[in-house]
């Protein structure tokens, strides 16, 4: 079974026309990979479907916009994967 | 349908949130300025207005699902297919199924049928955001009442 990172990197490569090899755990989805908000909807939909979750994008975006957290918290790929894992675990609990 | 006013949905005939399904009747008008240009001597409902019709029926489903707490705006149309010509006077049925109710976005599969046969279909994605102003929200509620969205969908459950 593919790791969360492998799955997410594959989704980003497929939906955003980004070379798979350029996506690393340290990549920032927006600042490094240049994924715009519309493409990120494709990514979010594919992640939601793939993992059977509903990423709280509105909450995350509000927290970033309000300056409560850095965008790194949600949009650096390794952190995104950790948040996905938490959501999957919470759903299974 | 009043094409020149972008009023594509005449009457909601089914709205089932549990099945995540909506259906509506749409009567193509016999006459419209749109047909004067599309096309002279061969009037057809423009494909872009079929897409608009599918976007609107899916939009009503999203609005009803959210009890009019936020507004879906069209952001993506995937692989729209216009399968047959649609002519003035034709009776249509628009249908949409909610595929995913995401955080700040929604995805529907929508289609248009004529006499039970699919004439157009696509997947539509919306960005779902707070109403930008009360004028729009009030207008949407007024339109919802006109096209037959049940009153129970207008307020939080």
gemmi code that builds the backbone of each chain (N, CA, C; Angstrom):
import gemmi

chains = {
    "A": [
        ("UNK", (0.848, -1.200, 0.000), (0.000, 0.000, 0.000), (0.882, 1.249, 0.000)),
        ("UNK", (0.540, 2.190, -0.887), (1.361, 3.399, -1.020), (1.271, 4.246, 0.245)),
        ("UNK", (2.371, 4.929, 0.563), (2.352, 5.828, 1.713), (1.480, 7.033, 1.386)),
        ("UNK", (1.111, 7.758, 2.432), (0.315, 8.974, 2.210), (1.060, 9.916, 1.283)),
        ("UNK", (2.379, 10.067, 1.519), (3.150, 10.971, 0.661), (3.119, 10.519, -0.796)),
        ("UNK", (3.323, 9.236, -1.032), (3.330, 8.736, -2.419), (1.981, 9.008, -3.081)),
        ("UNK", (0.912, 8.769, -2.348), (-0.425, 8.996, -2.909), (-0.647, 10.476, -3.207)),
        ("UNK", (-0.298, 11.325, -2.251), (-0.515, 12.763, -2.429), (0.364, 13.306, -3.564)),
        ("UNK", (1.618, 12.880, -3.595), (2.513, 13.352, -4.663), (1.982, 12.909, -6.024)),
        ("UNK", (1.465, 11.700, -6.095), (0.893, 11.213, -7.353), (-0.325, 12.019, -7.765)),
        ("UNK", (-1.158, 12.358, -6.788), (-2.352, 13.169, -7.074), (-1.931, 14.543, -7.600)),
        ("UNK", (-0.956, 15.158, -6.928), (-0.510, 16.493, -7.352), (0.080, 16.438, -8.759)),
        ("UNK", (0.879, 15.420, -9.025), (1.488, 15.292, -10.346), (0.404, 15.120, -11.414)),
        ("UNK", (-0.600, 14.301, -11.104), (-1.654, 14.023, -12.092), (-2.570, 15.219, -12.319)),
        ("UNK", (-2.919, 15.911, -11.241), (-3.934, 16.962, -11.372), (-3.347, 18.323, -11.736)),
        ("UNK", (-2.074, 18.548, -11.421), (-1.528, 19.890, -11.595), (-0.420, 19.962, -12.640)),
        ("UNK", (-0.233, 18.865, -13.367), (0.775, 18.839, -14.435), (2.155, 19.250, -13.905)),
        ("UNK", (2.529, 18.633, -12.803), (3.837, 18.884, -12.194), (4.629, 17.582, -12.237)),
        ("UNK", (5.902, 17.683, -12.623), (6.742, 16.486, -12.667), (6.794, 15.836, -11.284)),
        ("UNK", (6.511, 14.547, -11.241), (6.482, 13.842, -9.962), (7.801, 13.992, -9.200)),
        ("UNK", (8.916, 13.962, -9.915), (10.223, 13.998, -9.256), (10.508, 15.327, -8.569)),
        ("UNK", (9.783, 16.373, -8.945), (10.026, 17.682, -8.319), (9.279, 17.829, -6.992)),
        ("UNK", (8.403, 16.865, -6.697), (7.597, 16.960, -5.468), (8.302, 16.197, -4.347)),
        ("UNK", (8.656, 16.926, -3.301), (9.312, 16.301, -2.152), (8.495, 16.563, -0.895)),
        ("UNK", (8.793, 15.872, 0.190), (8.057, 16.140, 1.443), (8.208, 17.582, 1.916)),
        ("UNK", (9.314, 18.216, 1.521), (9.563, 19.596, 1.963), (8.907, 20.635, 1.053)),
        ("UNK", (8.368, 20.223, -0.069), (7.792, 21.186, -1.025), (6.573, 21.878, -0.422)),
        ("UNK", (6.480, 23.178, -0.670), (5.275, 23.931, -0.309), (4.377, 23.921, -1.551)),
        ("UNK", (3.141, 23.460, -1.363), (2.262, 23.261, -2.512), (2.077, 24.532, -3.331)),
        ("UNK", (2.008, 25.658, -2.644), (1.747, 26.920, -3.347), (3.052, 27.620, -3.703)),
        ("UNK", (3.915, 27.817, -2.715), (5.121, 28.623, -2.935), (6.168, 27.918, -3.789)),
        ("UNK", (6.308, 26.602, -3.619), (7.330, 25.870, -4.377), (6.765, 25.232, -5.640)),
        ("UNK", (5.598, 24.614, -5.524), (5.045, 23.881, -6.664), (4.145, 24.746, -7.539)),
        ("UNK", (3.758, 25.910, -7.022), (2.984, 26.850, -7.834), (1.546, 26.403, -8.102)),
        ("UNK", (1.014, 25.579, -7.212), (-0.371, 25.139, -7.397), (-1.296, 26.308, -7.059)),
        ("UNK", (-2.125, 26.707, -8.027), (-3.030, 27.820, -7.732), (-4.307, 27.294, -7.073)),
        ("UNK", (-5.173, 28.224, -6.694), (-6.326, 27.831, -5.882), (-7.272, 26.915, -6.645)),
        ("UNK", (-7.384, 27.109, -7.952), (-8.289, 26.249, -8.726), (-7.710, 24.843, -8.838)),
        ("UNK", (-6.417, 24.768, -9.146), (-5.793, 23.439, -9.207), (-5.835, 22.761, -7.831)),
        ("UNK", (-5.737, 23.580, -6.770), (-5.764, 22.965, -5.444), (-7.127, 22.341, -5.146)),
        ("UNK", (-8.185, 22.865, -5.775), (-9.500, 22.225, -5.634), (-9.462, 20.816, -6.213)),
        ("UNK", (-8.799, 20.668, -7.369), (-8.652, 19.327, -7.964), (-7.887, 18.408, -7.010)),
        ("UNK", (-6.807, 18.958, -6.449), (-5.990, 18.178, -5.516), (-6.826, 17.791, -4.303)),
        ("UNK", (-7.558, 18.757, -3.762), (-8.362, 18.499, -2.563), (-9.433, 17.445, -2.835)),
        ("UNK", (-10.101, 17.573, -3.976), (-11.157, 16.607, -4.317), (-10.559, 15.205, -4.436)),
        ("UNK", (-9.422, 15.104, -5.110), (-8.784, 13.794, -5.292), (-8.328, 13.218, -3.948)),
        ("UNK", (-7.807, 14.070, -3.072), (-7.387, 13.594, -1.741), (-8.602, 13.164, -0.931)),
        ("UNK", (-9.642, 14.000, -0.923), (-10.865, 13.643, -0.182), (-11.387, 12.282, -0.642)),
        ("UNK", (-11.442, 12.100, -1.964), (-11.955, 10.838, -2.524), (-11.045, 9.675, -2.178)),
        ("UNK", (-9.755, 9.890, -2.373), (-8.787, 8.807, -2.205), (-8.729, 8.306, -0.760)),
        ("UNK", (-8.816, 9.264, 0.186), (-8.675, 8.881, 1.598), (-10.023, 8.786, 2.325)),
        ("UNK", (-11.103, 9.131, 1.626), (-12.421, 9.058, 2.258), (-12.596, 10.059, 3.385)),
        ("UNK", (-12.051, 11.254, 3.195), (-12.106, 12.282, 4.244), (-12.665, 13.578, 3.665)),
        ("UNK", (-12.814, 14.573, 4.514), (-13.185, 15.919, 4.080), (-12.201, 16.879, 4.721)),
        ("UNK", (-11.174, 17.236, 3.955), (-10.173, 18.157, 4.517), (-10.845, 19.488, 4.846)),
        ("UNK", (-10.614, 20.008, 6.038), (-11.272, 21.266, 6.437), (-10.572, 22.487, 5.844)),
        ("UNK", (-10.642, 22.617, 4.534), (-9.887, 23.670, 3.853), (-10.307, 25.065, 4.294)),
        ("UNK", (-11.616, 25.228, 4.528), (-12.087, 26.560, 4.937), (-11.454, 26.957, 6.277)),
        ("UNK", (-11.408, 26.000, 7.193), (-10.813, 26.276, 8.512), (-9.319, 26.551, 8.380)),
        ("UNK", (-8.645, 25.732, 7.577), (-7.203, 25.917, 7.403), (-6.901, 27.280, 6.781)),
        ("UNK", (-7.662, 27.609, 5.751), (-7.436, 28.882, 5.063), (-7.696, 30.059, 6.006)),
        ("UNK", (-8.756, 29.940, 6.795), (-9.075, 31.028, 7.739), (-7.951, 31.199, 8.755)),
        ("UNK", (-7.423, 30.078, 9.244), (-6.342, 30.154, 10.241), (-5.108, 30.829, 9.652)),
        ("UNK", (-4.807, 30.502, 8.400), (-3.647, 31.113, 7.744), (-3.906, 32.597, 7.504)),
        ("UNK", (-5.103, 32.905, 6.970), (-5.428, 34.301, 6.669), (-5.485, 35.170, 7.927)),
        ("UNK", (-5.869, 34.553, 9.048), (-5.939, 35.298, 10.310), (-4.587, 35.386, 11.006)),
        ("UNK", (-3.568, 34.766, 10.405), (-2.228, 34.816, 10.973), (-2.030, 33.909, 12.177)),
        ("UNK", (-2.968, 32.968, 12.385), (-2.849, 32.080, 13.545), (-1.779, 31.022, 13.325)),
        ("UNK", (-1.620, 30.592, 12.081), (-0.586, 29.608, 11.751), (0.058, 29.997, 10.430)),
        ("UNK", (1.262, 29.489, 10.229), (1.928, 29.687, 8.944), (1.282, 28.769, 7.913)),
        ("UNK", (1.295, 29.184, 6.647), (0.756, 28.317, 5.589), (1.547, 27.019, 5.495)),
        ("UNK", (2.793, 27.036, 6.002), (3.604, 25.807, 6.003), (2.877, 24.671, 6.737)),
        ("UNK", (2.136, 25.039, 7.743), (1.461, 24.042, 8.588), (0.537, 23.135, 7.789)),
        ("UNK", (-0.073, 23.715, 6.764), (-1.040, 22.936, 5.995), (-0.596, 22.652, 4.564)),
        ("UNK", (0.333, 23.455, 4.042), (0.614, 23.339, 2.621), (2.014, 22.827, 2.285)),
        ("UNK", (2.883, 22.651, 3.276), (4.101, 21.876, 3.022), (3.669, 20.412, 2.988)),
        ("UNK", (4.125, 19.693, 1.984), (3.534, 18.389, 1.689), (3.605, 17.419, 2.870)),
        ("UNK", (4.741, 17.400, 3.570), (4.837, 16.457, 4.694), (3.818, 16.811, 5.782)),
        ("UNK", (3.578, 18.104, 5.971), (2.582, 18.521, 6.970), (1.166, 18.223, 6.492)),
        ("UNK", (0.945, 18.438, 5.187), (-0.354, 18.093, 4.606), (-0.634, 16.604, 4.809)),
        ("UNK", (0.399, 15.789, 4.552), (0.239, 14.329, 4.716), (-0.039, 13.978, 6.182)),
        ("UNK", (0.646, 14.654, 7.108), (0.413, 14.374, 8.532), (-1.021, 14.733, 8.914)),
        ("UNK", (-1.519, 15.843, 8.373), (-2.905, 16.237, 8.654), (-3.899, 15.256, 8.034)),
        ("UNK", (-3.565, 14.752, 6.843), (-4.422, 13.736, 6.220), (-4.457, 12.490, 7.096)),
        ("UNK", (-3.294, 12.071, 7.561), (-3.233, 10.882, 8.430), (-4.086, 11.068, 9.686)),
        ("UNK", (-4.043, 12.284, 10.246), (-4.864, 12.558, 11.443), (-6.348, 12.450, 11.125)),
        ("UNK", (-6.736, 12.980, 9.964), (-8.150, 12.930, 9.586), (-8.594, 11.494, 9.336)),
        ("UNK", (-7.722, 10.724, 8.709), (-8.045, 9.303, 8.444), (-8.186, 8.559, 9.772)),
        ("UNK", (-7.250, 8.839, 10.694), (-7.303, 8.170, 12.000), (-8.554, 8.559, 12.772)),
        ("UNK", (-8.911, 9.847, 12.706), (-10.099, 10.328, 13.414), (-11.351, 9.694, 12.841)),
        ("UNK", (-11.359, 9.488, 11.545), (-12.531, 8.879, 10.907), (-12.660, 7.410, 11.332)),
        ("UNK", (-11.511, 6.743, 11.457), (-11.517, 5.320, 11.800), (-11.838, 5.093, 13.272)),
        ("UNK", (-11.606, 6.119, 14.082), (-11.778, 5.963, 15.537), (-13.256, 5.807, 15.910)),
    ],
    "B": [
        ("UNK", (-37.798, 28.521, -19.576), (-36.474, 29.134, -19.657), (-36.610, 30.529, -20.274)),
        ("UNK", (-35.943, 31.473, -19.639), (-35.839, 32.815, -20.220), (-34.351, 33.035, -20.485)),
        ("UNK", (-33.970, 32.677, -21.678), (-32.539, 32.586, -21.986), (-31.815, 33.908, -21.781)),
        ("UNK", (-32.448, 35.001, -22.221), (-31.749, 36.285, -22.171), (-31.591, 36.807, -20.744)),
        ("UNK", (-32.310, 36.173, -19.784), (-32.151, 36.542, -18.372), (-31.403, 35.466, -17.585)),
        ("UNK", (-30.901, 34.484, -18.315), (-30.179, 33.374, -17.682), (-31.068, 32.629, -16.692)),
        ("UNK", (-32.357, 32.643, -16.938), (-33.272, 31.856, -16.104), (-33.479, 30.511, -16.797)),
        ("UNK", (-32.673, 29.536, -16.417), (-32.652, 28.260, -17.142), (-33.574, 27.217, -16.516)),
        ("UNK", (-33.839, 27.350, -15.238), (-34.634, 26.336, -14.523), (-36.058, 26.853, -14.325)),
        ("UNK", (-37.032, 26.110, -14.845), (-38.429, 26.542, -14.705), (-39.042, 26.057, -13.397)),
        ("UNK", (-38.859, 24.787, -13.090), (-39.554, 24.213, -11.944), (-38.811, 23.001, -11.404)),
        ("UNK", (-38.518, 23.025, -10.124), (-37.914, 21.854, -9.480), (-38.995, 20.778, -9.327)),
        ("UNK", (-38.727, 19.591, -9.839), (-39.713, 18.506, -9.736), (-39.334, 17.484, -8.675)),
        ("UNK", (-38.051, 17.458, -8.325), (-37.586, 16.523, -7.293), (-36.374, 17.124, -6.605)),
        ("UNK", (-36.382, 17.113, -5.286), (-35.211, 17.566, -4.526), (-35.072, 16.626, -3.336)),
        ("UNK", (-34.106, 15.736, -3.434), (-33.958, 14.682, -2.425), (-32.546, 14.740, -1.853)),
        ("UNK", (-32.382, 15.409, -0.692), (-31.036, 15.559, -0.134), (-30.407, 14.240, 0.282)),
        ("UNK", (-31.235, 13.272, 0.687), (-30.669, 11.978, 1.087), (-30.064, 11.259, -0.108)),
        ("UNK", (-30.762, 11.338, -1.235), (-30.242, 10.735, -2.469), (-29.268, 11.687, -3.166)),
        ("UNK", (-29.126, 12.899, -2.624), (-28.258, 13.945, -3.186), (-28.627, 14.198, -4.654)),
        ("UNK", (-29.931, 14.308, -4.904), (-30.429, 14.360, -6.274), (-31.435, 15.488, -6.439)),
        ("UNK", (-31.355, 16.146, -7.600), (-32.349, 17.157, -7.942), (-32.728, 16.995, -9.407)),
        ("UNK", (-34.008, 17.274, -9.691), (-34.478, 17.268, -11.081), (-35.343, 18.499, -11.285)),
        ("UNK", (-35.350, 18.988, -12.522), (-36.172, 20.164, -12.809), (-36.627, 20.150, -14.256)),
        ("UNK", (-37.749, 20.819, -14.485), (-38.266, 20.972, -15.839), (-37.728, 22.266, -16.439)),
        ("UNK", (-37.418, 22.193, -17.709), (-36.891, 23.355, -18.417), (-37.511, 23.367, -19.813)),
        ("UNK", (-38.340, 24.355, -20.064), (-39.000, 24.445, -21.360), (-38.243, 25.453, -22.234)),
        ("UNK", (-37.664, 24.959, -23.307), (-36.961, 25.862, -24.219), (-38.016, 26.744, -24.892)),
        ("UNK", (-37.829, 28.074, -24.878), (-38.855, 28.943, -25.468), (-38.943, 28.760, -26.978)),
        ("UNK", (-40.136, 29.080, -27.498), (-40.295, 29.014, -28.959), (-39.514, 30.131, -29.635)),
        ("UNK", (-39.434, 31.258, -28.916), (-38.747, 32.408, -29.511), (-37.825, 33.047, -28.479)),
        ("UNK", (-36.695, 33.539, -28.940), (-35.760, 34.263, -28.086), (-34.766, 34.989, -28.986)),
        ("UNK", (-34.327, 36.177, -28.564), (-33.284, 36.860, -29.356), (-32.044, 35.996, -29.547)),
        ("UNK", (-31.819, 35.073, -28.615), (-30.645, 34.193, -28.724), (-30.685, 33.411, -30.043)),
        ("UNK", (-31.888, 33.015, -30.434), (-32.005, 32.186, -31.639), (-31.789, 32.985, -32.929)),
        ("UNK", (-31.869, 34.307, -32.799), (-31.649, 35.124, -33.998), (-30.193, 35.030, -34.444)),
        ("UNK", (-29.314, 34.842, -33.462), (-27.895, 34.744, -33.822), (-27.376, 33.323, -33.794)),
        ("UNK", (-28.122, 32.411, -33.165), (-27.604, 31.050, -32.970), (-28.667, 30.049, -33.378)),
        ("UNK", (-28.835, 29.712, -34.680), (-28.123, 30.327, -35.793), (-29.171, 30.857, -36.771)),
        ("UNK", (-28.848, 31.857, -37.544), (-29.832, 32.377, -38.500), (-30.347, 31.261, -39.418)),
        ("UNK", (-31.650, 31.065, -39.399), (-32.248, 30.030, -40.253), (-32.152, 28.630, -39.679)),
        ("UNK", (-31.450, 28.473, -38.550), (-31.291, 27.139, -37.947), (-31.146, 27.300, -36.434)),
        ("UNK", (-32.241, 27.702, -35.755), (-32.153, 28.022, -34.320), (-31.849, 26.800, -33.455)),
        ("UNK", (-30.853, 26.947, -32.602), (-30.445, 25.880, -31.680), (-30.139, 26.492, -30.317)),
        ("UNK", (-30.456, 25.754, -29.262), (-30.035, 26.186, -27.927), (-28.511, 26.084, -27.862)),
        ("UNK", (-27.812, 27.202, -27.597), (-26.344, 27.146, -27.566), (-25.816, 26.159, -26.517)),
        ("UNK", (-24.747, 25.486, -26.879), (-24.132, 24.539, -25.943), (-23.728, 25.209, -24.637)),
        ("UNK", (-23.291, 26.452, -24.718), (-22.889, 27.138, -23.478), (-24.092, 27.333, -22.554)),
        ("UNK", (-25.279, 27.449, -23.124), (-26.465, 27.592, -22.273), (-26.914, 26.239, -21.732)),
        ("UNK", (-26.588, 25.171, -22.441), (-26.812, 23.837, -21.846), (-25.895, 23.684, -20.636)),
        ("UNK", (-24.656, 24.116, -20.774), (-23.719, 24.043, -19.639), (-24.231, 24.912, -18.493)),
        ("UNK", (-24.716, 26.110, -18.820), (-25.270, 26.992, -17.791), (-26.451, 26.328, -17.085)),
        ("UNK", (-27.289, 25.643, -17.871), (-28.442, 24.949, -17.284), (-27.973, 23.880, -16.295)),
        ("UNK", (-26.953, 23.137, -16.677), (-26.430, 22.087, -15.786), (-25.762, 22.711, -14.561)),
        ("UNK", (-25.089, 23.841, -14.766), (-24.465, 24.527, -13.623), (-25.540, 25.022, -12.657)),
        ("UNK", (-26.655, 25.509, -13.206), (-27.714, 26.037, -12.334), (-28.427, 24.917, -11.577)),
        ("UNK", (-28.730, 23.815, -12.245), (-29.445, 22.750, -11.521), (-28.551, 22.175, -10.418)),
        ("UNK", (-27.278, 22.018, -10.720), (-26.351, 21.555, -9.680), (-26.210, 22.588, -8.578)),
        ("UNK", (-26.220, 23.855, -8.963), (-26.106, 24.934, -7.982), (-27.278, 24.945, -7.012)),
        ("UNK", (-28.495, 24.685, -7.533), (-29.662, 24.640, -6.635), (-29.539, 23.488, -5.652)),
        ("UNK", (-28.975, 22.386, -6.118), (-28.799, 21.244, -5.211), (-27.809, 21.595, -4.096)),
        ("UNK", (-26.721, 22.260, -4.472), (-25.730, 22.653, -3.462), (-26.345, 23.655, -2.491)),
        ("UNK", (-27.057, 24.639, -3.030), (-27.710, 25.638, -2.174), (-28.678, 24.981, -1.197)),
        ("UNK", (-29.483, 24.058, -1.693), (-30.462, 23.399, -0.825), (-29.766, 22.542, 0.219)),
        ("UNK", (-28.708, 21.864, -0.201), (-27.957, 21.028, 0.741), (-27.384, 21.876, 1.871)),
        ("UNK", (-26.949, 23.086, 1.521), (-26.349, 23.996, 2.510), (-27.392, 24.880, 3.181)),
        ("UNK", (-28.665, 24.655, 2.844), (-29.769, 25.466, 3.407), (-29.512, 26.955, 3.174)),
        ("UNK", (-28.982, 27.276, 2.017), (-28.777, 28.664, 1.599), (-27.839, 29.433, 2.545)),
        ("UNK", (-26.933, 28.695, 3.177), (-25.972, 29.353, 4.077), (-24.771, 29.890, 3.321)),
        ("UNK", (-24.539, 29.405, 2.100), (-23.400, 29.859, 1.298), (-23.771, 29.696, -0.169)),
        ("UNK", (-22.986, 30.343, -1.008), (-23.322, 30.416, -2.432), (-22.288, 29.664, -3.267)),
        ("UNK", (-22.738, 28.744, -4.120), (-21.804, 28.072, -5.017), (-21.562, 28.901, -6.281)),
        ("UNK", (-20.301, 29.107, -6.609), (-19.934, 29.792, -7.854), (-19.204, 28.800, -8.766)),
        ("UNK", (-19.604, 28.799, -10.012), (-19.023, 27.886, -10.998), (-17.531, 28.165, -11.179)),
        ("UNK", (-16.713, 27.118, -11.041), (-15.277, 27.306, -11.287), (-14.714, 26.305, -12.287)),
        ("UNK", (-15.439, 25.214, -12.520), (-14.848, 24.218, -13.414), (-15.944, 23.384, -14.078)),
        ("UNK", (-15.789, 23.170, -15.371), (-16.687, 22.297, -16.139), (-15.810, 21.244, -16.781)),
        ("UNK", (-16.050, 19.993, -16.435), (-15.161, 18.933, -16.926), (-15.859, 18.085, -17.982)),
        ("UNK", (-15.228, 18.039, -19.120), (-15.634, 17.134, -20.201), (-17.118, 17.224, -20.514)),
        ("UNK", (-17.566, 18.443, -20.757), (-18.978, 18.623, -21.126), (-19.238, 18.010, -22.503)),
        ("UNK", (-20.347, 17.315, -22.592), (-20.728, 16.716, -23.875), (-22.117, 17.195, -24.262)),
        ("UNK", (-22.217, 17.782, -25.459), (-23.506, 18.142, -26.028), (-23.816, 17.085, -27.077)),
        ("UNK", (-24.744, 16.192, -26.728), (-24.884, 14.971, -27.532), (-25.819, 15.123, -28.721)),
        ("UNK", (-26.819, 15.996, -28.578), (-27.734, 16.216, -29.711), (-28.126, 17.689, -29.750)),
        ("UNK", (-28.677, 18.119, -30.869), (-29.186, 19.487, -30.968), (-30.422, 19.636, -30.081)),
        ("UNK", (-30.569, 20.827, -29.531), (-31.795, 21.178, -28.793), (-32.403, 22.383, -29.505)),
        ("UNK", (-33.699, 22.276, -29.820), (-34.340, 23.286, -30.667), (-35.409, 24.052, -29.885)),
        ("UNK", (-35.843, 25.212, -30.418), (-36.911, 25.975, -29.758), (-38.144, 25.113, -29.517)),
        ("UNK", (-38.750, 25.302, -28.337), (-39.976, 24.577, -28.007), (-39.753, 23.218, -27.385)),
        ("UNK", (-38.509, 22.782, -27.309), (-38.230, 21.445, -26.777), (-38.365, 21.439, -25.255)),
        ("UNK", (-38.943, 20.362, -24.743), (-39.087, 20.215, -23.300), (-37.899, 19.412, -22.773)),
        ("UNK", (-37.242, 19.968, -21.759), (-36.049, 19.327, -21.205), (-36.241, 19.012, -19.724)),
        ("UNK", (-35.435, 18.064, -19.264), (-35.362, 17.798, -17.835), (-33.886, 17.891, -17.440)),
        ("UNK", (-33.594, 18.744, -16.459), (-32.215, 18.872, -15.958), (-32.101, 18.082, -14.666)),
        ("UNK", (-30.955, 17.469, -14.482), (-30.772, 16.594, -13.321), (-29.351, 16.767, -12.795)),
        ("UNK", (-29.187, 16.701, -11.492), (-27.842, 16.770, -10.915), (-27.761, 15.897, -9.676)),
        ("UNK", (-26.586, 15.329, -9.493), (-26.319, 14.489, -8.325), (-25.069, 15.027, -7.639)),
        ("UNK", (-25.165, 15.225, -6.330), (-24.012, 15.732, -5.580), (-22.996, 14.603, -5.397)),
        ("UNK", (-21.838, 14.789, -5.977), (-20.784, 13.778, -5.893), (-19.949, 13.965, -4.636)),
        ("UNK", (-19.695, 15.237, -4.298), (-18.857, 15.493, -3.123), (-19.165, 16.866, -2.544)),
        ("UNK", (-19.380, 16.869, -1.251), (-19.623, 18.108, -0.516), (-18.346, 18.425, 0.245)),
        ("UNK", (-17.437, 19.138, -0.406), (-16.138, 19.406, 0.194), (-16.170, 20.632, 1.095)),
        ("UNK", (-15.025, 20.949, 1.661), (-14.902, 22.134, 2.505), (-14.586, 23.321, 1.602)),
        ("UNK", (-15.610, 24.155, 1.350), (-15.413, 25.310, 0.483), (-15.551, 25.001, -0.984)),
        ("UNK", (-15.924, 23.792, -1.309), (-16.165, 23.454, -2.711), (-17.166, 22.301, -2.778)),
        ("UNK", (-17.723, 22.120, -3.958), (-18.671, 21.026, -4.165), (-18.542, 20.533, -5.599)),
        ("UNK", (-18.882, 19.270, -5.788), (-18.772, 18.639, -7.108), (-20.097, 17.960, -7.417)),
        ("UNK", (-20.632, 18.208, -8.615), (-21.857, 17.521, -9.033), (-21.656, 16.898, -10.406)),
        ("UNK", (-22.444, 15.862, -10.654), (-22.589, 15.341, -12.010), (-23.953, 15.790, -12.488)),
        ("UNK", (-23.986, 16.431, -13.638), (-25.246, 16.997, -14.118), (-25.522, 16.543, -15.542)),
        ("UNK", (-26.802, 16.514, -15.859), (-27.172, 16.138, -17.224), (-28.467, 16.824, -17.618)),
        ("UNK", (-28.725, 16.832, -18.906), (-29.993, 17.306, -19.457), (-30.569, 16.169, -20.278)),
        ("UNK", (-31.869, 15.932, -20.070), (-32.530, 14.868, -20.823), (-33.702, 15.439, -21.610)),
        ("UNK", (-33.998, 14.788, -22.708), (-35.184, 15.112, -23.490), (-35.884, 13.808, -23.811)),
        ("UNK", (-37.130, 13.686, -23.355), (-37.895, 12.449, -23.526), (-37.098, 11.241, -23.029)),
        ("UNK", (-36.440, 11.448, -21.887), (-35.708, 10.371, -21.244), (-34.345, 10.084, -21.837)),
        ("UNK", (-34.003, 10.797, -22.889), (-32.703, 10.552, -23.538), (-31.742, 11.689, -23.210)),
        ("UNK", (-30.519, 11.313, -22.827), (-29.536, 12.309, -22.430), (-29.092, 13.144, -23.640)),
        ("UNK", (-29.182, 14.464, -23.484), (-28.737, 15.336, -24.570), (-27.446, 16.074, -24.208)),
        ("UNK", (-27.126, 16.143, -22.901), (-25.876, 16.785, -22.479), (-25.527, 16.299, -21.081)),
        ("UNK", (-24.242, 16.259, -20.790), (-23.826, 15.890, -19.435), (-22.417, 16.397, -19.168)),
        ("UNK", (-22.112, 16.546, -17.897), (-20.797, 17.044, -17.501), (-20.605, 16.886, -15.994)),
        ("UNK", (-19.385, 17.100, -15.554), (-19.121, 17.219, -14.115), (-18.814, 18.676, -13.848)),
        ("UNK", (-19.431, 19.208, -12.806), (-19.279, 20.627, -12.503), (-18.752, 20.803, -11.086)),
        ("UNK", (-17.823, 21.736, -10.957), (-17.272, 22.038, -9.634), (-17.547, 23.496, -9.290)),
        ("UNK", (-17.838, 23.701, -8.034), (-18.167, 25.040, -7.539), (-17.231, 25.384, -6.388)),
        ("UNK", (-16.889, 26.647, -6.314), (-16.315, 27.151, -5.061), (-17.496, 27.647, -4.231)),
        ("UNK", (-17.545, 27.237, -2.990), (-18.687, 27.580, -2.133), (-18.211, 28.586, -1.086)),
        ("UNK", (-18.779, 29.776, -1.149), (-18.317, 30.865, -0.278), (-19.519, 31.567, 0.348)),
        ("UNK", (-19.278, 32.331, 1.409), (-20.389, 33.099, 1.980), (-21.003, 34.025, 0.926)),
        ("UNK", (-22.297, 34.262, 1.036), (-22.937, 35.205, 0.115), (-22.214, 36.548, 0.182)),
        ("UNK", (-21.883, 37.125, -0.972), (-21.139, 38.392, -0.957), (-21.965, 39.553, -0.429)),
        ("UNK", (-23.281, 39.439, -0.517), (-24.138, 40.486, 0.044), (-25.548, 39.936, 0.232)),
        ("UNK", (-26.353, 40.686, 0.961), (-27.716, 40.229, 1.272), (-28.618, 40.321, 0.047)),
        ("UNK", (-28.287, 41.219, -0.861), (-29.106, 41.365, -2.074), (-29.112, 40.067, -2.863)),
        ("UNK", (-27.938, 39.501, -3.050), (-27.860, 38.249, -3.810), (-28.586, 37.132, -3.077)),
        ("UNK", (-28.367, 37.038, -1.777), (-29.017, 35.966, -1.021), (-30.539, 36.091, -1.109)),
        ("UNK", (-31.040, 37.319, -0.956), (-32.490, 37.528, -1.019), (-33.021, 37.170, -2.404)),
        ("UNK", (-32.273, 37.508, -3.428), (-32.702, 37.196, -4.792), (-32.709, 35.696, -5.027)),
        ("UNK", (-31.709, 35.017, -4.504), (-31.660, 33.560, -4.657), (-32.830, 32.895, -3.944)),
        ("UNK", (-33.171, 33.398, -2.752), (-34.313, 32.841, -2.014), (-35.620, 33.087, -2.771)),
        ("UNK", (-35.742, 34.283, -3.328), (-36.950, 34.626, -4.088), (-37.064, 33.716, -5.316)),
        ("UNK", (-35.946, 33.520, -6.006), (-35.953, 32.649, -7.181), (-36.246, 31.210, -6.781)),
        ("UNK", (-35.669, 30.795, -5.648), (-35.898, 29.427, -5.172), (-37.385, 29.182, -4.949)),
        ("UNK", (-38.057, 30.167, -4.360), (-39.506, 30.025, -4.131), (-40.238, 29.948, -5.468)),
        ("UNK", (-39.820, 30.764, -6.423), (-40.496, 30.789, -7.724), (-40.382, 29.454, -8.449)),
        ("UNK", (-39.225, 28.802, -8.339), (-39.034, 27.552, -9.083), (-39.424, 26.325, -8.262)),
        ("UNK", (-39.884, 26.545, -7.027), (-40.460, 25.429, -6.285), (-39.535, 24.684, -5.347)),
        ("UNK", (-38.449, 25.348, -4.905), (-37.639, 24.724, -3.853), (-38.470, 24.714, -2.568)),
        ("UNK", (-38.662, 23.556, -1.955), (-39.497, 23.502, -0.751), (-38.982, 24.427, 0.351)),
        ("UNK", (-39.917, 25.031, 1.058), (-39.601, 26.034, 2.087), (-38.644, 25.486, 3.150)),
        ("UNK", (-38.728, 24.178, 3.403), (-37.903, 23.580, 4.441), (-36.410, 23.684, 4.184)),
        ("UNK", (-36.036, 23.993, 2.952), (-34.609, 24.085, 2.632), (-34.052, 25.491, 2.853)),
        ("UNK", (-34.909, 26.430, 3.238), (-34.463, 27.822, 3.291), (-33.773, 28.191, 4.597)),
        ("UNK", (-33.891, 27.325, 5.566), (-33.330, 27.676, 6.874), (-32.539, 26.498, 7.424)),
        ("UNK", (-31.647, 26.801, 8.352), (-30.821, 25.755, 8.954), (-31.701, 24.687, 9.588)),
        ("UNK", (-31.240, 23.427, 9.409), (-32.031, 22.309, 9.942), (-32.029, 22.342, 11.454)),
    ],
}
model = gemmi.Model(1)
for chain_id, residues in chains.items():
    chain = gemmi.Chain(chain_id)
    for i, (resn, *xyz) in enumerate(residues, 1):
        res = gemmi.Residue()
        res.name, res.seqid = resn, gemmi.SeqId(i, " ")
        for name, pos in zip(("N", "CA", "C"), xyz):
            atom = gemmi.Atom()
            atom.name, atom.element = name, gemmi.Element(name[0])
            atom.pos, atom.b_iso = gemmi.Position(*pos), 0.0
            res.add_atom(atom)
        chain.add_residue(res)
    model.add_chain(chain)
structure = gemmi.Structure()
structure.add_model(model)
structure.setup_entities()
